[in-house]
């Protein structure tokens, strides 16, 4: 069989899903209206830590249903890690006896009208007996701290520790630099908030929910209610952004289902923005006490770290409260080839909103820490920052490289990315030009960060993480109909990444089908095979791999049938947009439509033994299961306003390698979106709590997101190092853009102030107030 010539993979195909969004034809949960549908609102705790002494519903208007924690006390969401010593705590559907964070749901009202439901929620009166609020890791881990969960031994979910066998040997007689580095608490803040519409008919639940993980939500809802999963259908239609916020189970999903069963009507809840800030899971809040160990010539030998992560009041399903700590412990060594490593992890329970996934999970904080330390080591040794990195990077001949955190890097192009960047931006000239600007009084600086990112984590990697469900595979069903059109039913979910386009490209090329003849469906647990969903830069690799393997099986069958019909050798057939043709014999062939029609409708014409069906289901877990690794180098130029502390991010460059690109247009879109979110982390976004556990940033007046004025043109260049372990050599890349910007901007601020004095930027976001503090620190050195 002649190999199909590249036609779709690697092409800049416009996203096929975009027209329905641009024309207002997308279908979100807010658009769904069902007969007799009623509307829900939640009464949420105004206190971070308190006992509930009374819930008075007597003033709720007639005709409005109300539920309290006592009604559903037997239901809850539990996520218990498999790590020894883990302290579990069931997340209640509605609080029973005690609240543990501001925004925790206490009661639920259901009315005919959303405005009536809002008024009715205000009529519920709750009496509290306040308890001390533990709002920082230091507070929660203090010897005399009260217990947030009374049956625990401490406020630590589970301590973690790892040391490489050669740590003492590698770090002996080395120089070191130490710092306490921190990353602010924030969230993904998608354009569409969370939304749920539940119905209960004929003994079965149908729950529409804006989620990235439909099958895992089905597991969570069925378990919480106490039903077999066959009695729960989850439907996730178009989702207006997820970023990880919609990749965990929430009490509201179970509450709407229980209310629908109790009232025998559909129940709908649409989250408002203040609820989103208060109750949708937070992320990013890391504090690292870290030391980098190196020799006099700037060779890194080891790393020591204590990682503190504020995980909030409950462990979230399905990730557990160990997720961020574990990821940071593994990836903290970054792209560097040292082996001496000692790390302790402290995922801590506090009286804050529970902590879940957000684009990049731990990697922005880990990148920030290691890149800041390498910058400071280079300064200490008088080395160029970029060459200090090159000196210590994993080299081509090192792959596969087991990093100091026991992750196996399958390949990469780290030094090559430096070569491309230096030539592309004229690095040496740029460094000199910025130095000249600073001598003239301009506060301009260059920052940089290089990283290796794990993507497509599969079975072996998730086995190590202690999660209750090992997310090691995805499944795709491909079905050609009698007209020669292909449907791909994928177990993942698309919520903005362009997967309807890239999956169609990846599978369609194998069958020679044009894009307009391929449709991708997802999001309904009754219609697609079981799978974990979309997160962790895994969907194109795993679902795409499954789809491509299934497409190959269909191609093999079509080849046999076409060879029989055309009386030709299978080796002489080629697939293209016209169907299947015989090489060297123009006009001798059969169209895809005719080939499929014959297969289904004329089984009498098929070769003996061929069944009249064109459907294939394949499950794919990319061996060896340790994930595949992308890498990227980011650089940016800033200018600081010395009077206001404002940062103008003027230029930003990315050299990235995500293996073989299915669609460079989609890759660049993902990079740009990720960098924009990373700029938010670097400059603006921060959930701020007061000492009583009150969240002070609950509107867009207080919680600032980057706008077009904050995000410069993002220039991108690509390298393509095929993964040796994935179908087609592709790697995941949905999160990479968000990982490096905080480290880039921090380094650029230090560079911008270097003519005044040496400062150490160890905390983001770099708000104007903090930048003014760094300017003052630099001037004190004069």
VOFILUM-939178 format. One record per residue (C-alpha): residue number from 1; z, y, x. Coordinates in steps of 0.001 Angstrom, whole numbers, plus 500000, padded with zeros to 6 digits. Last residue first. Example, Ala and Ser with C-alpha at 12.3 -4.5 7.8 and 13.67 -1.06 7.14 Angstrom:
residues 2
   dofi        w        v        u
      2   507140   498940   513670
      1   507800   495500   512300
END
This chain:
residues 782
   dofi        w        v        u
    782   545836   553484   523539
    781   547448   550303   522232
    780   548832   552056   519149
    779   545250   552805   518187
    778   544447   549116   517724
    777   547445   548529   515463
    776   546508   551584   513375
    775   542957   550278   512991
    774   544350   546870   511978
    773   546540   548508   509328
    772   543554   550467   508046
    771   541744   547140   507705
    770   544642   545747   505701
    769   544606   548681   503292
    768   540806   548536   502970
    767   541039   544869   501925
    766   540223   542230   504499
    765   540731   539231   502269
    764   541813   537533   504405
    763   544452   537046   507087
    762   544470   536336   510829
    761   542687   539331   512295
    760   544037   539739   515847
    759   543637   543211   517311
    758   542532   544309   520758
    757   542251   548056   521259
    756   540029   551082   520654
    755   536719   549778   522047
    754   537476   546404   520450
    753   537738   547805   516910
    752   534269   546709   515773
    751   534647   543377   517571
    750   537891   542611   515774
    749   536287   543549   512459
    748   533261   541370   513252
    747   535487   538387   513952
    746   537166   538759   510584
    745   533787   539186   508857
    744   532378   535982   510363
    743   535537   533946   509687
    742   535536   535022   506045
    741   531775   534379   505785
    740   531837   530761   507096
    739   532465   528277   504291
    738   530769   529735   501207
    737   527193   529082   502375
    736   527950   525427   503025
    735   528909   524434   499493
    734   525672   523190   497936
    733   524297   521584   501091
    732   524160   517827   500730
    731   522068   515925   503238
    730   518583   514417   503017
    729   517181   511724   505319
    728   514921   510240   502631
    727   517652   507951   501327
    726   520728   508570   503423
    725   522164   507009   506590
    724   520236   508391   509553
    723   520426   511922   508160
    722   517302   513831   509037
    721   517770   516838   511333
    720   515874   519688   509706
    719   516504   523185   511042
    718   516217   526163   508756
    717   516243   529923   508999
    716   517875   532313   506582
    715   518228   536072   506195
    714   520849   537255   503717
    713   520109   540778   502490
    712   523488   542431   502154
    711   526165   541563   499578
    710   528712   544261   498751
    709   526494   546615   496749
    708   524977   543698   494847
    707   528464   542927   493589
    706   531377   541021   495106
    705   534203   540196   492699
    704   537405   542200   492356
    703   540524   540936   490613
    702   542374   544027   489424
    701   539803   545861   487292
    700   538099   542528   486684
    699   541166   541539   484701
    698   544147   539225   485239
    697   545312   540218   488718
    696   549070   540742   488414
    695   550018   537101   487920
    694   553733   537067   487119
    693   555699   534578   489213
    692   558871   536621   489240
    691   558368   537817   492831
    690   554953   539223   491925
    689   551753   537221   492015
    688   548410   538344   493435
    687   545237   536302   493032
    686   542920   537625   495743
    685   539189   538247   495948
    684   537877   541241   497839
    683   536674   541234   501427
    682   536412   537811   503042
    681   536812   535647   499960
    680   534266   537729   498044
    679   531981   537534   501068
    678   532318   533754   500818
    677   531179   533908   497201
    676   528083   535854   498263
    675   527528   533399   501122
    674   527586   530512   498651
    673   525065   532147   496354
    672   522735   532925   499247
    671   522995   529431   500697
    670   522358   527803   497313
    669   519328   529990   496720
    668   518050   529179   500194
    667   518278   525458   499542
    666   516597   525871   496149
    665   513620   527631   497723
    664   513553   525125   500591
    663   513024   522262   498102
    662   513663   518649   499106
    661   514861   519712   502536
    660   515206   516960   505131
    659   518545   517383   506867
    658   520812   520164   505707
    657   520511   522249   508867
    656   521381   525932   508679
    655   520706   529116   510632
    654   522208   531963   508628
    653   521964   535718   509249
    652   523826   538625   507674
    651   523293   542339   508159
    650   525064   545465   506948
    649   528471   544386   505705
    648   530010   547803   505077
    647   533788   547498   505377
    646   536087   550118   503840
    645   539162   551124   505811
    644   539056   554530   504150
    643   538960   556977   507068
    642   537743   554671   509804
    641   534813   553504   507694
    640   534070   550140   509257
    639   530568   548919   510105
    638   529637   545275   509863
    637   527147   542907   511476
    636   526962   539246   510500
    635   526409   535836   512023
    634   526442   532358   510489
    633   525700   529064   512271
    632   525221   525972   510142
    631   525827   522250   510111
    630   525283   519385   507692
    629   527121   516108   507871
    628   526616   512845   505988
    627   529429   510966   504348
    626   531651   508113   505518
    625   530125   505567   503125
    624   528235   503477   505675
    623   526098   503485   503607
    622   525003   505949   500930
    621   526338   504575   497677
    620   523436   504246   495253
    619   523205   502687   491816
    618   519789   501853   490417
    617   518437   501564   486903
    616   514746   500858   486405
    615   512524   501099   483346
    614   508864   500379   482898
    613   508745   497535   480404
    612   506192   494923   479360
    611   507443   492113   481633
    610   505273   490892   484484
    609   505306   487087   484896
    608   501567   486545   484597
    607   499560   489662   485299
    606   499398   492097   482399
    605   496446   492320   479980
    604   498144   490442   477138
    603   501078   492860   477469
    602   498808   495474   475898
    601   501145   498060   474370
    600   503871   498666   476947
    599   502131   497930   480243
    598   498724   499001   478920
    597   500073   502360   477849
    596   501796   502820   481222
    595   498578   502214   483163
    594   496629   504396   480769
    593   499041   507301   481162
    592   499195   506866   484928
    591   495407   507007   485118
    590   493491   504022   486427
    589   491295   503832   489494
    588   487812   503578   490873
    587   486354   507068   490664
    586   486160   507528   494414
    585   486320   504195   496251
    584   487684   504821   499748
    583   491295   504185   498765
    582   491576   502635   495315
    581   493259   504917   492820
    580   496522   505037   490887
    579   497234   508025   488629
    578   495322   511283   488771
    577   498301   513150   490215
    576   498415   510735   493130
    575   499368   507151   493902
    574   497328   505180   496462
    573   496058   501610   496320
    572   494392   499697   499145
    571   497472   497692   500182
    570   497813   496344   496648
    569   494398   494731   497060
    568   491954   495378   494256
    567   490898   493669   491035
    566   491416   496954   489209
    565   493650   495457   486511
    564   495514   493177   488918
    563   495953   495882   491552
    562   497149   498271   488840
    561   499783   495793   487622
    560   501108   495062   491097
    559   501131   498737   492041
    558   502888   499667   488796
    557   505644   497185   489672
    556   506048   498550   493186
    555   506022   502098   491883
    554   508753   501290   489387
    553   510912   499848   492176
    552   510245   502918   494321
    551   511208   505172   491434
    550   514536   503313   491135
    549   515167   503845   494850
    548   514242   507520   494487
    547   516510   508006   491495
    546   519474   506365   493249
    545   518925   508540   496318
    544   518655   511653   494177
    543   521858   510734   492377
    542   523558   510171   495730
    541   522008   512725   498079
    540   521020   515345   495516
    539   524428   515151   493840
    538   526782   515049   496820
    537   527668   518570   497900
    536   531330   517982   496977
    535   530932   518239   493213
    534   528685   516975   490428
    533   529644   513945   488387
    532   531646   510775   489025
    531   529204   508363   487444
    530   528852   506045   484506
    529   525285   505642   483248
    528   523656   508202   480986
    527   523237   508520   477220
    526   526659   507902   475686
    525   528379   509868   478482
    524   526218   512891   477699
    523   525785   515358   480594
    522   522404   514468   482038
    521   518664   514472   481381
    520   515864   515089   483897
    519   512256   515338   482711
    518   509147   514565   484763
    517   505570   515109   483552
    516   505517   518862   484227
    515   506547   518194   487816
    514   503357   516324   488700
    513   503708   512566   489161
    512   502665   510735   492318
    511   505222   508005   491686
    510   507233   508538   494878
    509   506708   512276   494580
    508   508326   512289   491177
    507   511604   510856   492417
    506   512465   513596   494914
    505   510702   516390   493056
    504   512265   515536   489692
    503   515681   515306   491317
    502   515076   518691   492971
    501   514001   520477   489796
    500   516592   519306   487307
    499   519092   519651   490155
    498   518544   523414   490393
    497   522148   524213   491355
    496   523117   525947   488108
    495   525364   523579   486224
    494   523610   520244   486646
    493   525575   517068   486084
    492   525587   513685   487818
    491   525032   510327   486083
    490   521303   510936   485943
    489   518833   509936   483229
    488   515404   510523   484759
    487   512603   510564   482196
    486   509016   510015   483343
    485   505848   510701   481386
    484   502998   508183   481567
    483   502057   508268   477896
    482   503613   504848   477213
    481   507016   506050   478513
    480   508238   505795   482102
    479   511996   505333   482357
    478   514199   506040   485334
    477   517937   505316   485173
    476   520081   506915   487854
    475   523488   505948   489178
    474   525982   507603   491497
    473   528352   506216   494118
    472   531619   506480   495989
    471   534008   508460   493850
    470   537162   506412   494428
    469   539485   507012   491476
    468   543250   507325   491953
    467   542809   509562   495020
    466   544510   508400   498217
    465   542068   510193   500485
    464   541182   507309   502801
    463   539294   505365   500133
    462   537336   508547   499449
    461   535746   508390   502906
    460   534786   504728   502693
    459   533321   505091   499219
    458   531181   508183   499477
    457   531417   511770   500666
    456   527983   513286   500054
    455   528702   516243   502323
    454   530903   516913   505340
    453   530317   520315   506844
    452   530024   521140   510541
    451   530708   524734   511401
    450   529682   527775   513382
    449   531130   531226   512859
    448   530061   534648   514055
    447   531058   538285   513884
    446   529347   541385   515239
    445   530887   544835   515226
    444   530382   548492   514363
    443   533133   551102   514407
    442   530970   554055   515467
    441   532591   556317   518043
    440   529725   556702   520496
    439   531216   553979   522699
    438   531192   551774   519609
    437   527471   552323   519126
    436   526798   551378   522762
    435   528714   548139   522311
    434   526697   547441   519165
    433   523454   547869   521118
    432   524651   545586   523917
    431   525570   542789   521509
    430   522254   543255   519686
    429   520265   543086   522948
    428   521941   539820   523904
    427   521489   538356   520432
    426   517843   539192   519843
    425   518171   538170   516200
    424   515750   535234   516291
    423   516125   534287   519961
    422   519891   533970   519818
    421   519847   532351   516371
    420   517366   529609   517287
    419   519207   528703   520493
    418   522560   528715   518708
    417   521167   526434   516004
    416   519937   524056   518706
    415   523435   523849   520120
    414   524708   522639   516747
    413   521863   520419   515594
    412   523485   517577   513700
    411   524179   513897   513353
    410   526336   511222   511730
    409   529675   512994   512149
    408   532410   510397   511632
    407   535708   511902   510471
    406   538826   510734   512321
    405   540510   514173   512567
    404   539661   514471   516272
    403   536016   513941   515423
    402   534238   510621   515527
    401   530780   511484   516823
    400   527651   509545   515885
    399   526342   511365   517806
    398   527512   512396   521287
    397   524030   512614   522837
    396   523178   515548   520585
    395   526231   517461   521723
    394   529491   518217   519926
    393   530279   521829   520727
    392   532650   523053   523417
    391   530406   525015   525807
    390   528259   526227   522911
    389   531291   527852   521324
    388   532310   529719   524435
    387   528641   530717   524767
    386   528770   532413   521382
    385   532012   534238   522087
    384   530960   535471   525532
    383   533812   534513   527829
    382   536615   536616   529301
    381   539097   533731   529173
    380   541505   535387   526745
    379   538650   536796   524657
    378   537003   533363   524463
    377   540332   531803   523434
    376   540704   534476   520760
    375   537258   533725   519320
    374   537995   529986   519452
    373   541241   530528   517551
    372   539518   532601   514871
    371   536839   529923   514530
    370   539380   527125   514140
    369   541421   528927   511500
    368   538609   530450   509439
    367   536682   527183   509439
    366   539744   525362   508088
    365   540289   528007   505417
    364   536626   527954   504358
    363   536651   524122   504569
    362   539594   523610   502260
    361   537432   522711   499235
    360   533977   524282   499874
    359   533254   525457   496350
    358   536534   525384   494447
    357   538638   522379   493459
    356   542078   522456   491903
    355   545445   524183   492116
    354   547869   524308   489211
    353   548886   527812   488096
    352   551973   528981   489931
    351   555633   528019   489890
    350   555361   526148   493189
    349   554749   522557   494352
    348   553745   522211   497996
    347   551050   520271   499822
    346   552529   520166   503345
    345   550246   518755   506016
    344   551074   518006   509631
    343   548520   517969   512439
    342   548269   516740   516014
    341   544952   516605   517811
    340   543677   515862   521313
    339   540046   514775   520933
    338   537930   517811   521859
    337   534269   517805   520860
    336   534071   520856   518614
    335   532155   521113   515345
    334   535247   521625   513176
    333   538613   520387   514415
    332   539988   521413   510963
    331   537794   518900   509100
    330   540224   516029   508632
    329   543490   517892   508136
    328   541749   520447   505932
    327   540406   517746   503608
    326   543820   516117   503344
    325   545633   519354   502600
    324   543086   520408   500008
    323   543106   517134   498081
    322   546792   516169   498244
    321   547600   517696   494839
    320   545568   515006   493114
    319   541775   515093   492818
    318   541262   513467   489410
    317   543187   514991   487690
    316   545394   517863   488811
    315   548845   517592   490397
    314   551119   520072   488672
    313   553024   523323   489322
    312   550980   525076   491964
    311   549259   523560   494984
    310   550350   526159   497562
    309   548911   524656   500752
    308   550793   524652   504055
    307   549013   523225   507098
    306   550882   522753   510373
    305   548556   522628   513323
    304   548109   521531   516933
    303   544663   521492   518532
    302   543369   519976   521741
    301   541275   520105   524884
    300   539031   523141   524484
    299   537176   523986   527673
    298   537514   527709   528422
    297   537419   527627   532237
    296   541186   527949   532465
    295   541712   524926   530231
    294   542295   524855   526494
    293   544877   524220   523770
    292   544485   525865   520354
    291   547660   526420   518358
    290   547966   526560   514562
    289   550346   527638   511828
    288   548032   527452   508836
    287   548615   529087   505455
    286   546239   528089   502682
    285   545625   529498   499202
    284   541964   528587   498478
    283   542260   527411   494860
    282   543216   528231   491291
    281   542899   526095   488174
    280   542037   527787   484930
    279   545293   528967   483349
    278   546042   532598   484133
    277   542701   533936   485366
    276   540792   532002   482738
    275   543215   532946   480022
    274   542556   536604   480858
    273   538827   535939   480656
    272   538866   534340   477218
    271   538543   530587   476819
    270   536530   529326   473884
    269   538230   526701   471714
    268   536591   524725   468925
    267   538078   522180   466525
    266   535903   519918   464353
    265   537660   518829   461154
    264   539887   515864   460282
    263   543027   517970   460832
    262   544977   515452   462935
    261   541921   514003   464650
    260   540479   517426   465450
    259   543892   518559   466702
    258   544141   515596   469072
    257   540658   516273   470465
    256   541335   519999   470873
    255   544595   519236   472677
    254   542968   516718   475050
    253   540396   519235   476237
    252   542992   522015   476321
    251   545208   519993   478674
    250   542608   520266   481461
    249   540698   517639   483428
    248   539050   518641   486692
    247   535625   519732   487935
    246   535183   522860   485823
    245   536783   525173   488399
    244   534729   523381   491059
    243   531990   526039   491368
    242   531263   525633   487644
    241   528546   527954   486425
    240   527292   528596   482920
    239   527163   524984   481799
    238   524289   523708   479672
    237   525456   520739   477654
    236   528525   518653   478529
    235   528961   515878   475990
    234   531904   513513   476286
    233   532079   510494   473995
    232   535420   508797   473476
    231   535924   505524   471584
    230   534178   503432   474258
    229   536794   504761   476687
    228   539465   502609   475115
    227   542185   504766   473598
    226   545656   505953   474599
    225   545319   509692   474003
    224   545885   510650   477634
    223   543881   507682   478916
    222   540905   508402   476670
    221   540949   512086   477595
    220   541192   511442   481355
    219   538540   508711   481421
    218   536173   510788   479308
    217   536829   513716   481621
    216   535830   511458   484529
    215   532606   510600   482726
    214   531720   514232   482030
    213   532399   515626   485543
    212   530948   519137   485920
    211   532523   520361   482699
    210   531938   522706   479787
    209   533245   520453   477030
    208   531809   518856   473916
    207   534208   516136   472797
    206   533076   513398   470448
    205   536015   511257   469438
    204   535695   507988   467506
    203   537453   506465   464524
    202   534543   507089   462168
    201   534595   510795   462974
    200   536699   512940   465286
    199   535319   516232   466541
    198   536051   518317   469626
    197   534539   521595   470813
    196   535774   522784   474210
    195   535010   525806   476406
    194   535963   526934   479896
    193   534698   530302   481033
    192   531022   531108   481422
    191   530255   533555   484240
    190   532130   531353   486697
    189   535404   532669   488179
    188   535607   530318   491205
    187   539273   530971   491854
    186   541603   532788   494193
    185   544618   532411   496437
    184   544247   534184   499763
    183   543581   532568   503138
    182   546218   532657   505836
    181   546531   532294   509584
    180   549729   531991   511598
    179   548792   532125   515257
    178   548915   530322   518581
    177   546996   530524   521841
    176   547214   527849   524472
    175   546758   527135   528160
    174   546780   523514   529194
    173   549095   521435   531393
    172   549352   518587   528904
    171   547165   518935   525804
    170   544894   515955   526416
    169   547640   513552   527518
    168   549990   514412   524674
    167   547245   514157   522058
    166   545637   510955   523368
    165   546584   508670   520478
    164   545528   511290   517924
    163   548324   512569   515721
    162   548447   512579   511937
    161   551011   513690   509383
    160   551209   514160   505622
    159   554179   515149   503479
    158   554007   514338   499750
    157   554251   516553   496674
    156   556844   518782   498339
    155   559264   520516   496002
    154   562082   518154   496977
    153   563666   514861   495850
    152   561867   514872   492509
    151   563350   514029   489080
    150   564051   517686   488314
    149   560461   518845   488648
    148   560589   522487   489771
    147   563596   521643   491900
    146   565855   524534   492885
    145   565399   525776   496474
    144   568513   525541   498664
    143   566806   524019   501705
    142   563791   526306   501379
    141   560535   524477   500706
    140   559744   526241   497415
    139   560597   529704   498687
    138   558529   529252   501873
    137   555632   527907   499842
    136   555693   531021   497711
    135   556289   531784   494040
    134   559425   529828   493252
    133   560645   531279   489964
    132   564362   530994   489239
    131   565005   529832   485660
    130   564756   531795   482406
    129   566236   530392   479154
    128   563392   530923   476735
    127   562875   531544   473017
    126   559368   531214   471605
    125   558009   533053   468571
    124   554644   532049   467144
    123   553175   535025   465242
    122   551009   536033   468210
    121   549166   532711   467913
    120   548475   533508   464255
    119   546759   536764   465180
    118   544435   534996   467634
    117   543756   532218   465133
    116   542884   534822   462500
    115   540443   536340   464984
    114   538889   532941   465726
    113   538382   532236   461989
    112   539192   529125   459980
    111   542441   528612   461876
    110   543971   526323   464505
    109   547134   527246   466394
    108   548242   525620   469633
    107   551699   525817   471202
    106   553239   525905   474673
    105   550217   526229   476975
    104   551113   527136   480590
    103   549908   530676   481268
    102   552729   531722   483573
    101   553874   528598   485370
    100   556479   525824   485052
     99   557467   525778   481390
     98   560266   523581   480059
     97   561348   521570   477045
     96   557930   520137   476250
     95   554903   522164   477281
     94   551701   521387   475408
     93   549270   518798   476771
     92   551873   517947   479393
     91   550901   517530   483059
     90   552660   514356   484211
     89   554517   514747   487481
     88   554080   512454   490456
     87   555932   512542   493789
     86   553883   510854   496521
     85   556024   508731   498831
     84   553250   506429   499947
     83   549841   507924   499377
     82   548082   506413   496359
     81   548047   509779   494631
     80   549141   510121   491039
     79   547238   512183   488510
     78   548819   512219   485086
     77   547507   513992   482044
     76   549811   513918   479031
     75   550460   512454   475598
     74   553779   511175   474267
     73   555044   514721   473687
     72   552177   515501   471349
     71   553956   516916   468310
     70   557037   517904   470355
     69   554882   520179   472511
     68   553876   522298   469548
     67   551070   522212   466979
     66   550137   524834   464399
     65   547708   524688   461518
     64   546796   527900   459745
     63   546448   527686   455976
     62   549619   529648   455371
     61   550259   532307   457983
     60   552416   531536   461062
     59   555742   533315   460529
     58   557780   530095   460432
     57   556417   528852   463762
     56   559637   529250   465766
     55   559683   527445   469134
     54   563224   527193   470474
     53   565140   526674   473736
     52   562184   526391   476100
     51   563579   526218   479623
     50   562092   528632   482088
     49   559873   528991   485140
     48   556826   531231   485438
     47   557428   533195   482245
     46   554882   534594   479766
     45   554140   531045   478590
     44   550972   530563   476618
     43   550340   530291   472885
     42   546917   528739   472593
     41   544059   529591   470279
     40   541897   527241   468251
     39   538980   527713   465865
     38   537840   525624   462924
     37   534540   523869   462260
     36   533897   522860   458658
     35   530231   522136   459487
     34   529455   522426   463171
     33   528375   525443   465224
     32   527301   525060   468856
     31   526340   528265   470669
     30   529749   528690   472349
     29   529265   525200   473759
     28   526219   526391   475666
     27   522634   525664   474724
     26   520002   527408   476820
     25   517124   528970   474876
     24   517803   532585   475832
     23   514329   533055   477301
     22   515555   533379   480890
     21   517800   530339   480512
     20   515038   528205   479018
     19   512576   529375   481662
     18   514928   528519   484562
     17   515059   524751   484219
     16   511780   524101   486082
     15   512950   525810   489257
     14   509923   527061   491199
     13   508654   524471   493692
     12   508859   525501   497330
     11   507580   522174   498639
     10   509556   520008   501065
      9   509371   516948   498847
      8   506608   517579   496311
      7   503355   516637   498011
      6   504030   514474   501032
      5   501287   511799   501166
      4   502063   508557   499321
      3   502014   505664   501746
      2   499005   503358   501417
      1   500000   500000   500000
END
